[in-house]
Amino acid sequence: MSNLTLSVDDKLLRAARIRAVKEGTSVNEICRKALEHYVGADSATQRVRRFDELMAAIDSQQREASAAGSTVPAWEGRDALYDEVLSERMPGLFAAKAVARRPAKPLKGKT
């Protein structure tokens, strides 16, 4: 691997280091990813790397929740996720959708 020397404003570098620490990475990693993106690194490799990063973030969140004594809610399925997003983005539409999903009442005398 090659080394690269950059000239960067001191305040910018300090802010980048602080953010990188908060995100669990390094300025070196951020620069490397930026260069890979710039030159158009293999998209399949990028997708795999992004998937691995997301899975690590999920695992980290679950560990933090366990350490704090709480639990991460179980997956309720795609429909539940869509309902949650719709209720936040379009409350009126979600209310109409909820009414449409209610089970029909049986007719009197017929069960």
C-alpha positions in Angstrom: 0.0 0.0 0.0 1.2 3.5 -0.8 1.3 6.4 1.6 -0.2 9.8 0.7 0.5 13.2 2.3 -2.2 15.8 2.2 -2.4 19.4 3.2 -5.6 20.1 5.2 -6.8 23.0 7.3 -6.1 22.3 11.0 -9.8 22.9 12.0 -11.1 20.7 9.3 -8.8 17.8 10.2 -9.7 18.2 13.9 -13.4 18.1 13.1 -12.9 15.1 10.8 -11.0 13.2 13.6 -13.7 13.9 16.1 -16.5 12.7 13.8 -14.4 9.7 12.8 -14.0 8.7 16.4 -17.7 9.1 17.1 -18.4 6.9 14.1 -15.8 4.3 15.0 -13.5 4.9 12.0 -10.5 6.9 11.1 -9.7 9.8 8.9 -7.5 7.5 6.9 -10.4 5.1 6.3 -12.6 8.0 5.3 -10.0 9.2 2.8 -9.5 5.7 1.4 -13.3 5.3 0.9 -13.5 8.7 -0.8 -10.8 7.8 -3.2 -12.3 4.4 -4.0 -15.6 6.1 -4.7 -13.9 8.7 -6.8 -12.2 6.2 -9.1 -15.3 3.9 -9.2 -14.1 0.9 -7.3 -15.8 -2.4 -8.1 -19.5 -1.9 -7.2 -20.0 -5.5 -6.1 -17.1 -5.1 -3.6 -18.6 -1.9 -2.4 -22.0 -3.5 -1.9 -20.5 -6.4 0.1 -18.4 -3.9 2.2 -21.5 -1.7 2.8 -23.5 -4.8 3.8 -20.8 -5.9 6.2 -20.7 -2.3 7.7 -24.5 -2.3 8.2 -24.5 -5.8 9.8 -21.7 -4.7 12.2 -23.8 -1.6 13.1 -26.8 -3.7 13.8 -24.8 -6.1 15.9 -23.3 -3.1 17.8 -26.7 -1.6 18.5 -27.9 -5.0 19.8 -24.9 -5.3 22.1 -25.4 -1.8 23.4 -29.1 -2.4 24.0 -28.3 -5.7 25.9 -25.6 -3.9 28.0 -28.1 -1.2 28.9 -30.6 -3.8 29.9 -33.1 -3.2 27.1 -33.9 -5.3 24.1 -34.1 -4.5 20.4 -37.6 -5.0 19.2 -38.2 -8.1 17.1 -38.8 -7.9 13.4 -42.5 -7.7 12.8 -42.3 -7.9 9.0 -42.4 -5.7 6.0 -46.0 -4.7 6.3 -45.5 -3.5 9.9 -42.5 -1.5 8.8 -44.4 0.1 5.9 -47.3 0.9 8.2 -44.9 2.6 10.6 -43.3 4.7 7.9 -46.7 5.6 6.4 -48.1 6.6 9.8 -45.2 9.0 10.2 -45.1 10.5 6.7 -48.8 10.5 5.8 -51.0 10.2 8.9 -54.3 10.7 7.0 -53.5 8.0 4.4 -52.5 5.6 7.2 -55.8 6.1 9.0 -57.7 5.2 5.8 -55.5 2.2 5.3 -56.1 1.0 8.9 -59.9 1.3 8.4 -59.7 -0.8 5.2 -57.8 -3.5 7.0 -60.3 -4.1 9.8 -62.0 -7.5 9.5 -65.6 -7.5 8.3 -68.3 -8.0 11.0 -70.3 -11.2 10.5 -74.0 -10.7 9.4 -76.6 -11.2 12.1 -77.6 -14.8 12.4 -74.7 -16.1 10.3 -71.4 -17.1 11.7 
